Amino acid sequence: MKTRFVLSCSVAAVIGVLGAAPVQGEALLQQTDVFVSGSDGYFGYRIPAIETAPDGTLLALAEARKHNLGDPGYEGNDIDLVCRRSTDAGVTWSPMKIIEDPGDRWSAANPATLVDRQTKQVWLFYLRCKPGRNTSTARPGTDDSQILARTSGDNGASWSEPIDLTRVTRDLADPKWRCSVVGPGGGIQTRDGRLVVPVWMFEPWGVFAVFSTDHGRTWQRGRRVPGVSGDECQLVELRDGRLMIDIRQQSGPHRWLSTSGDGGQTWSPVRPGEKVTPVCCAIERYQASVDREGGDWILWTGPKGPDRSNLVVRISRDEGLTFSRERDVAPGLAAYSDLAVLRDGTVGVLWERGAERGYQFITFTRFNRDWLANATLEQDQRP
């Protein structure tokens, strides 16, 4: 089977090269750098999120970190939330647009998105922090950190004013609860229309979901996943209607998985997930229409290691019980990632890539089912 592969370090290098639709039976792997450190007046870019808008436009979101690579509230950094759009399946990208610049030394961070199929709205959830405030320094009961949401009715071309969801995502009366953070990435709409967003918290470390059954007019907070100390997380809906949440571990060799049979209100005890260094990973359902052998796949991306290097995609054919097949996406330094299924049935992963050092690029890689079909069977991925 022939594979088409392009790796570029600039968007211009692939214009006119990657525009063709994937050929049936031909493996496709395309790669383009979307955000490049040092460009557009920013020191670097981190925390990618990717979404396919209702009209098929791709939205690539990230944190634009102005002074250094420090997280929100650290090292005097200033972080804006930015977006680039593609209308040709990731071949070319629009100029970067700032969605929110909250002020000098403030942070707009941790994007998570979902699409409401009925209203055709794109939802964007994110964290806003005051200068010097972060997970550990935000004061309980204050607005040092907030969870905000914006919507777009024109496929990401423009965005509403922010909606404050802080009181939904955090108990302001709790004397220890300093901060809640969405995703990053991984919000979903279930088959019955419910909007569900994964959230993590401190203090203590914990994970839960917020959800809406009325297209975002009102929101509710579910209970925490029991017995787990975790943070960054993403969601996927299983074939039987349950939700599964994939959670970054605080320590140890593997992630945590939990399921909910009531739309995110309560969660099962956790079980071990994929072996990976602590990092933000992506999980996404790949619909049955693309599987010639019958049944849906669930895709998972993360760095195989050692540490944050060598990005892979793993495939589950048994609804997340195992991820027994693996395909290398790219060698070298790799960290956070997010996944989206494009309208043509191909898959896009937006991920942090490094060459000489980490976090030099946020890169978009597109592949198809024929490329995934060459995944090798891995017997040693489960703990």
C-alpha positions as CSV (number, residue, x, y, z in Angstrom):
1,M,0.0,0.0,0.0
2,K,1.4,3.4,-1.0
3,T,1.6,6.2,1.5
4,R,1.6,9.9,0.6
5,F,3.6,11.8,3.2
6,V,4.6,15.5,3.5
7,L,6.4,17.1,6.4
8,S,6.9,20.8,6.3
9,C,8.2,23.5,8.6
10,S,6.1,26.2,7.1
11,V,2.6,26.5,5.7
12,A,3.8,28.0,2.5
13,A,5.8,24.9,1.7
14,V,2.7,22.7,1.3
15,I,0.4,25.1,-0.6
16,G,-0.8,23.4,-3.7
17,V,0.8,20.1,-2.7
18,L,-1.7,18.6,-0.2
19,G,-5.0,19.8,-1.6
20,A,-6.1,16.5,-3.3
21,A,-8.7,14.4,-1.6
22,P,-7.5,11.0,-0.3
23,V,-7.6,8.3,-2.9
24,Q,-9.5,5.2,-2.0
25,G,-7.1,2.4,-0.9
26,E,-4.2,4.8,-0.6
27,A,-2.7,5.7,2.8
28,L,-2.6,9.4,3.5
29,L,-0.3,11.3,6.0
30,Q,0.0,15.1,5.7
31,Q,1.7,17.4,8.1
32,T,1.8,21.2,8.4
33,D,3.0,23.6,11.1
34,V,0.2,25.9,12.2
35,F,1.8,27.9,15.0
36,V,5.5,28.5,15.1
37,S,7.4,29.8,18.1
38,G,8.6,33.4,17.7
39,S,6.0,34.3,15.1
40,D,3.3,37.1,15.4
41,G,5.0,38.7,18.4
42,Y,4.8,35.7,20.7
43,F,7.6,33.7,22.4
44,G,5.8,30.4,21.8
45,Y,2.5,28.5,21.6
46,R,1.1,25.7,23.7
47,I,-2.0,23.7,24.5
48,P,-3.6,22.9,21.2
49,A,-7.3,22.3,20.5
50,I,-8.8,21.3,17.1
51,E,-12.5,21.4,16.1
52,T,-14.4,20.7,12.8
53,A,-17.0,23.4,12.5
54,P,-20.5,22.7,11.1
55,D,-19.5,23.8,7.6
56,G,-16.3,21.7,7.7
57,T,-13.9,24.5,8.5
58,L,-11.1,23.5,10.8
59,L,-10.5,25.6,13.9
60,A,-7.0,25.4,15.5
61,L,-6.8,27.0,18.9
62,A,-3.8,27.5,21.2
63,E,-2.3,29.6,23.9
64,A,-0.1,32.4,22.6
65,R,2.6,32.9,25.3
66,K,4.1,36.3,25.0
67,H,7.3,36.4,27.2
68,N,8.3,32.7,27.8
69,L,6.8,29.2,27.9
70,G,5.6,29.5,31.5
71,D,2.1,28.4,32.4
72,P,-0.6,30.8,33.4
73,G,0.5,32.9,36.4
74,Y,4.1,31.8,36.3
75,E,7.2,33.7,35.4
76,G,5.3,36.9,34.8
77,N,3.9,35.5,31.6
78,D,1.1,37.0,29.5
79,I,-1.1,34.5,27.6
80,D,-3.6,35.2,24.9
81,L,-6.1,32.8,23.3
82,V,-5.7,32.6,19.5
83,C,-7.2,30.8,16.5
84,R,-6.4,30.0,12.9
85,R,-8.9,28.5,10.4
86,S,-8.6,26.2,7.4
87,T,-11.2,25.7,4.7
88,D,-9.1,23.1,2.7
89,A,-8.6,20.3,5.3
90,G,-5.5,21.8,6.8
91,V,-3.5,22.6,3.7
92,T,-3.5,26.3,4.3
93,W,-4.4,28.4,7.3
94,S,-5.8,31.9,7.8
95,P,-3.8,34.6,9.6
96,M,-3.9,34.2,13.3
97,K,-6.7,35.9,15.2
98,I,-6.7,36.8,18.9
99,I,-10.0,35.6,20.5
100,E,-9.1,37.0,23.9
101,D,-6.3,39.2,25.3
102,P,-7.4,39.8,28.9
103,G,-4.7,42.3,29.7
104,D,-1.1,42.7,30.7
105,R,0.2,39.6,32.6
106,W,-3.3,38.0,32.5
107,S,-3.9,34.6,31.0
108,A,-6.6,33.3,28.6
109,A,-5.8,29.6,28.4
110,N,-6.7,25.9,28.1
111,P,-9.2,25.9,25.2
112,A,-11.8,23.2,24.9
113,T,-14.4,23.1,22.2
114,L,-17.5,21.2,21.0
115,V,-20.1,21.6,18.3
116,D,-23.9,21.6,18.8
117,R,-25.2,19.8,15.8
118,Q,-28.8,21.1,16.3
119,T,-28.0,24.9,16.7
120,K,-24.9,24.8,14.5
121,Q,-23.0,26.7,17.2
122,V,-19.3,26.1,18.1
123,W,-18.7,26.3,21.8
124,L,-15.3,27.4,23.2
125,F,-14.5,27.0,26.9
126,Y,-11.4,28.3,28.5
127,L,-9.6,29.5,31.7
128,R,-9.0,33.2,32.5
129,C,-6.5,34.0,35.3
130,K,-5.4,37.3,36.9
131,P,-1.7,38.2,36.9
132,G,0.3,35.8,39.2
133,R,-2.7,33.5,39.7
134,N,-2.7,29.9,38.7
135,T,-3.7,26.4,39.9
136,S,-1.8,26.7,43.2
137,T,-2.0,30.5,43.9
138,A,-5.6,31.2,43.1
139,R,-7.5,32.1,46.3
140,P,-10.6,30.0,47.1
141,G,-13.9,31.9,46.8
142,T,-12.5,34.6,44.5
143,D,-12.5,35.3,40.8
144,D,-8.7,34.9,40.6
145,S,-9.4,32.1,38.1
146,Q,-12.6,31.9,36.0
147,I,-14.1,29.4,33.5
148,L,-15.6,31.3,30.6
149,A,-17.4,30.2,27.4
150,R,-17.9,31.8,24.0
151,T,-20.0,30.7,21.1
152,S,-19.7,31.1,17.3
153,G,-22.5,30.9,14.8
154,D,-20.3,31.5,11.8
155,N,-17.9,28.6,12.0
156,G,-15.3,30.4,14.1
157,A,-15.1,33.6,12.1
158,S,-16.4,35.6,15.1
159,W,-17.2,34.9,18.7
160,S,-19.7,36.0,21.3
161,E,-18.9,37.9,24.4
162,P,-17.8,35.5,27.2
163,I,-20.3,33.7,29.5
164,D,-19.1,33.2,33.0
165,L,-19.4,29.6,34.1
166,T,-17.2,29.9,37.2
167,R,-20.0,29.2,39.7
168,V,-21.0,26.1,37.8
169,T,-17.5,24.7,37.5
170,R,-16.4,25.5,41.1
171,D,-17.9,25.6,44.5
172,L,-17.0,29.1,45.7
173,A,-18.0,28.3,49.3
174,D,-15.4,25.5,49.5
175,P,-12.5,26.8,51.5
176,K,-9.9,24.7,49.6
177,W,-11.2,24.7,46.0
178,R,-8.8,27.1,44.3
179,C,-9.3,26.5,40.6
180,S,-11.2,24.6,38.0
181,V,-9.8,24.1,34.4
182,V,-11.5,22.7,31.3
183,G,-10.0,20.0,29.1
184,P,-8.0,21.0,27.3
185,G,-9.9,19.8,24.3
186,G,-12.4,17.0,24.5
187,G,-15.8,18.5,24.9
188,I,-18.6,16.5,23.1
189,Q,-22.3,16.5,22.2
190,T,-23.8,13.1,22.9
191,R,-26.2,11.4,20.6
192,D,-29.2,12.6,22.6
193,G,-28.0,16.2,22.3
194,R,-26.4,16.7,25.7
195,L,-23.4,19.0,25.8
196,V,-20.7,17.7,28.1
197,V,-17.3,19.3,29.0
198,P,-14.5,17.6,31.0
199,V,-13.1,19.6,33.9
200,W,-10.4,19.2,36.5
201,M,-9.8,20.9,39.8
202,F,-7.5,21.8,42.6
203,E,-7.5,21.5,45.7
204,P,-7.5,18.5,45.9
205,W,-6.8,17.2,42.5
206,G,-10.0,15.8,40.9
207,V,-12.0,15.4,37.7
208,F,-15.7,15.8,36.8
209,A,-17.9,17.0,34.0
210,V,-20.3,19.9,33.5
211,F,-23.3,19.4,31.2
212,S,-26.2,21.1,29.5
213,T,-29.5,19.5,28.3
214,D,-30.9,22.7,26.8
215,H,-28.2,23.7,24.3
216,G,-26.1,25.7,26.8
217,R,-28.8,27.9,28.3
218,T,-28.2,26.3,31.7
219,W,-25.3,24.1,33.0
220,Q,-24.9,21.6,35.8
221,R,-21.9,20.2,37.6
222,G,-21.6,16.5,38.0
223,R,-19.9,14.6,40.8
224,R,-16.2,13.9,40.9
225,V,-14.7,10.7,39.5
226,P,-14.1,8.7,42.7
227,G,-10.8,7.6,44.0
228,V,-8.5,9.4,41.5
229,S,-5.9,12.1,41.7
230,G,-5.8,13.4,38.2
231,D,-6.1,16.4,36.0
232,E,-6.2,17.1,32.3
233,C,-8.9,14.9,30.7
234,Q,-11.0,14.3,27.6
235,L,-14.3,12.5,26.9
236,V,-15.7,10.1,24.3
237,E,-19.2,8.6,24.0
238,L,-19.3,4.8,23.9
239,R,-21.6,2.8,21.6
240,D,-24.0,1.9,24.4
241,G,-24.4,5.6,25.3
242,R,-22.1,5.7,28.3
243,L,-19.4,8.3,28.5
244,M,-15.8,7.4,29.1
245,I,-13.3,9.9,30.5
246,D,-9.5,9.6,29.9
247,I,-7.6,11.2,32.7
248,R,-4.0,12.4,33.0
249,Q,-2.3,10.7,36.0
250,Q,-0.6,12.8,38.8
251,S,2.1,10.1,38.9
252,G,2.8,6.6,37.7
253,P,3.0,4.9,34.4
254,H,-0.6,5.0,33.1
255,R,-3.6,7.1,32.8
256,W,-7.0,6.5,34.4
257,L,-10.4,5.6,32.8
258,S,-13.9,6.0,34.2
259,T,-17.3,5.6,32.7
260,S,-20.7,7.4,33.3
261,G,-24.1,5.9,32.6
262,D,-26.0,9.1,33.4
263,G,-24.5,11.7,31.1
264,G,-21.7,12.8,33.4
265,Q,-23.6,13.1,36.7
266,T,-21.8,10.2,38.4
267,W,-18.8,8.1,37.5
268,S,-17.5,4.5,38.0
269,P,-14.4,3.6,40.0
270,V,-11.3,4.1,37.8
271,R,-9.3,1.5,36.0
272,P,-5.9,1.8,34.4
273,G,-5.6,3.4,31.0
274,E,-2.8,3.7,28.5
275,K,0.8,3.7,29.5
276,V,2.3,7.1,28.9
277,T,4.3,9.8,30.6
278,P,2.0,12.4,32.4
279,V,0.8,14.6,29.6
280,C,-2.4,15.7,27.9
281,C,-3.6,13.1,25.5
282,A,-6.5,13.0,23.0
283,I,-9.4,10.6,22.5
284,E,-12.0,10.6,19.7
285,R,-14.6,8.2,18.2
286,Y,-14.0,7.2,14.6
287,Q,-17.4,6.3,13.1
288,A,-18.4,2.9,11.8
289,S,-18.8,4.1,8.3
290,V,-15.1,4.2,7.9
291,D,-14.5,0.7,9.3
292,R,-14.7,-2.0,6.6
293,E,-14.5,-4.7,9.2
294,G,-17.6,-3.4,11.0
295,G,-17.9,-1.5,14.3
296,D,-16.5,1.9,15.3
297,W,-13.0,2.6,16.4
298,I,-11.8,4.8,19.3
299,L,-8.6,6.7,18.6
300,W,-6.1,7.9,21.2
301,T,-3.0,10.0,20.7
302,G,0.0,10.6,23.0
303,P,3.8,10.5,23.1
304,K,5.0,6.9,23.2
305,G,8.2,8.0,24.9
306,P,10.7,8.0,26.3
307,D,9.1,10.9,28.2
308,R,7.5,13.5,25.8
309,S,8.7,12.1,22.4
310,N,7.5,10.0,19.5
311,L,3.8,10.7,18.9
312,V,1.6,7.7,18.2
313,V,-2.0,7.0,17.6
314,R,-3.6,3.9,19.2
315,I,-6.8,2.2,18.1
316,S,-9.4,0.5,20.2
317,R,-11.9,-1.8,18.4
318,D,-13.6,-2.9,21.7
319,E,-15.0,0.4,23.0
320,G,-12.0,1.5,24.9
321,L,-11.3,-1.8,26.8
322,T,-8.0,-2.1,25.0
323,F,-6.0,0.0,22.6
324,S,-4.2,-2.9,21.0
325,R,-3.1,-1.4,17.7
326,E,-0.6,1.4,17.3
327,R,0.8,3.6,14.5
328,D,3.7,6.0,14.7
329,V,2.6,9.5,13.7
330,A,6.0,11.3,13.9
331,P,9.4,10.7,15.6
332,G,11.0,13.3,17.8
333,L,9.8,15.6,20.6
334,A,6.0,15.5,21.1
335,A,3.7,16.6,23.9
336,Y,0.0,17.7,24.1
337,S,-2.4,16.7,21.3
338,D,-6.1,17.0,20.3
339,L,-8.1,15.1,17.7
340,A,-10.9,15.9,15.3
341,V,-12.6,13.9,12.5
342,L,-12.9,15.9,9.3
343,R,-16.0,16.0,7.1
344,D,-14.3,13.8,4.4
345,G,-13.7,11.0,7.0
346,T,-10.0,11.7,7.5
347,V,-8.6,12.5,11.0
348,G,-6.6,15.5,12.1
349,V,-4.4,15.7,15.2
350,L,-3.1,19.0,16.4
351,W,0.0,18.5,18.5
352,E,3.0,20.1,20.2
353,R,6.2,19.3,18.3
354,G,9.9,20.0,18.8
355,A,13.0,19.8,16.7
356,E,16.0,21.1,18.5
357,R,13.9,21.7,21.6
358,G,10.4,21.1,22.9
359,Y,7.4,23.2,22.0
360,Q,8.8,24.9,18.9
361,F,5.7,24.1,16.8
362,I,2.0,23.3,17.0
363,T,1.6,21.0,14.1
364,F,-1.5,19.6,12.2
365,T,-1.2,16.1,10.9
366,R,-4.0,14.5,8.8
367,F,-4.3,10.8,8.1
368,N,-7.0,8.5,6.7
369,R,-8.4,5.1,7.5
370,D,-6.1,3.3,5.0
371,W,-3.1,4.8,6.8
372,L,-4.5,3.6,10.2
373,A,-5.2,0.2,8.8
374,N,-1.4,-0.4,8.7
375,A,-1.3,-0.1,12.5
376,T,0.7,-2.9,14.2
377,L,-0.7,-5.1,16.9
378,E,0.9,-4.1,20.2
379,Q,0.7,-6.8,23.0
380,D,2.4,-4.8,25.7
381,Q,0.6,-1.5,25.8
382,R,-1.8,-2.4,28.6
383,P,-0.5,-2.2,32.2
